[in-house]
Amino acid sequence: MPNRSTDELFQLIKSLDKSEKRLFKLHVKRMSGTDDLKILALFDALDMMAEYDEDRLLRKNPSIHKQQLSNMKAYLYKQLLSSLTHSSPDIETILSEQLMYARLLYNKGLYMQSLKILEKVKAAAKAHNQSTHRLQALIFEKKIEAMHITRSMAGKAEELAKESDEVNQRVSRLSKLASFALQLYSWYIQNGHARDEKDEKALHDFFYAHLPACQVFDLDFYERLYYYQAYTWYTFILQDLLGFYRYSQKWISLFEENREMKDTESIQYVKGLHNLSTAHFVLSNYKKFDEVLHLFESFAASKAGQKDTNTQIQTFIYLQIAMLNRHFMHGTFTKGLSLVPYLEEKMEAYRLHIDTHRILIFYYKIACLYFGSGDNEKAIDYLNLIINRRPDLRTDLHCYSRLLHLIAHFELGNYDLVEYLIKSVYRFMAKMNNLNMVEEEIFKFLRKSFNSTPSKIIAEFEPLKNKLEALKGNPLATRSFMYLDIIGWLESKIENVPVQDIIHTKYLKAKKNRQAADMLN
């Protein structure tokens, strides 16, 4: 796992691009005081460091004294934020700035000018679905009307009261829906998919007890977005894959109906594309997956997809996950290995910004690429990066990493180690409440294999495959097949061909059937 600096100023400096650094220096030089020139020297010193090291910083810059450093860093942080405010303002920054101008004019006693700005803020906030800024403008407007004679009181009180009630209702509902969606997402990040009927019931009861009462047609953009998100997480956790697809599609359709919001809420759009592509991936909808991937690539190359560092990073994460999934779907594991150097380079470049959850997912998917291509030793190297971390996040990912780690050693013929791992992995998965009928059958097979000759082991692959195929329709078994194509692996052992050849043949067959169906239509 990459080292991460915890110094906030250092993190902020390392997040700046060249144009932002240049704008900051111009901003400082315009002020041109002695203290400002000192913070410029501190900025340059921090910018040149690969890792934050305070002792080295002071040693290399004798003009900066230890007792001054804390205040200098706080001042530099403030000035950096000030310069960034004007570098690439989004709608929320613009509205906040306009509200500040209205406040300044009010303090000068220029009430009518202040009200004029507030009207513009309300109109812009309504047009861009920014209910909280609209509410702030309304509260301030009511204060001015109540405290001063503005010659606009005729009917104004009733108008403001009606508008305030409507906006308050929206903000309250928005807050409830956003919190609800976040709680469901948090459940998934901590636990992964529902593991048993007890999990399913607990999630079902929580969902319908806390789902805010509302009619979808009456919701504005953000309210509908969080409503669809809540259902997306709910169906995904339950492994209701058709439901997951349906609500992911609604999420993206919402942006297609409100195209201007792709720029305003680019991260939400990218996350929606990720979920929709994942839905097509787990449902093996090859054609639809490629259509969403094309949308993804087009957005990544667009102005909206490049507008800031955060958008670029999140687009990189989700687009690369989709690219990896495409190789898994097509059975082109060896070809997919060409992505690994680029992924590692970007993970290092973005190491201050990518959260641990995403890093773990990349490690697991890279391990699957190596496993699918037949390089079990490299697969084990990446799986160890997950296994050697505390399982306090995505326990399901830790469990399947250990299971794949066990199978990779089985493939390498490390039978002494496999015998130990069977007990160890079984205990771990049982402790994490992560054993279902699929894993139980796998462990039964592995235990039995130690008492069999190589020829008898091969004969046992077919019955195991038949048992697992019979479980594919069970919702509680779905997650096992999502994390690990165990049936593809078994078929490769039975037919004595690489696993990627098995999956690629299935893809080509599905493609041929689809083309034949298109010709008939």
SULBEL-V675203 format. One record per helix or strand of 2 or more residues. SS is the DSSP state (hx for helix, st for strand). FROM is the first residue (numbers start at 0). TO is the last residue. If there is no record, write none. Layout:
# SULBEL-V675203
SS/FROM/TO, SS/FROM/TO
This chain:
# SULBEL-V675203
hx/7/13, hx/17/30, hx/33/47, hx/53/59, hx/65/84, hx/90/106, hx/110/126, hx/130/146, hx/155/190, hx/196/209, hx/215/217, hx/220/236, hx/240/256, hx/260/263, hx/265/281, hx/285/300, hx/303/305, hx/308/329, hx/332/348, hx/355/372, hx/375/386, hx/394/411, hx/414/430, hx/436/448, hx/453/469, hx/474/482, hx/485/494, hx/498/519
